[in-house]
């Protein structure tokens, strides 16, 4: 399985998800690729697209990062 994010028009670099935050969340195995995308995208733009199975969670069975290691800004709201 694969996932990709891209812009349908340029310049859109400011609208991409923040890579460090996106991959940190994904590596915990607690979030799907769609959840990681929406939690880390700095602004919503109709020119950005995520192509993936929204429920894709490649690290669910084997997490690589502990949620304790996440920055405070990425911790779930309580």
Residue, then its C-alpha position, 0 to 999 in steps of 0.5 A: x500500500x502507498x500514500x501520496x500528497x501533492x498539489x494540483x497547482x503551484x506554488x503550494x509548498x506552504x500548504x503541505x503537512x509538516x513532515x516531522x509532525x506528520x511522520x511522528x504521528x503516523x509512526x505511533x500507530x495510533x492514527x490513520x494517514x487521514x488523521x495525520x494529514x488533517x492534524x498536521x496540514x497548516x491550512x486547508x486548500x482545495x489545491x492539495x490532495x491526499x491519495x491513500x486509503x484513509x484508514x491506512x495505518x501501517x504502524x498499528x501492529x508495530x509502533x515505532x514512536x511512543x506517544x510520550x515522545x511526541x511534542x506537546x502540540x501533537x498530543x491529543x486534546x483532552 
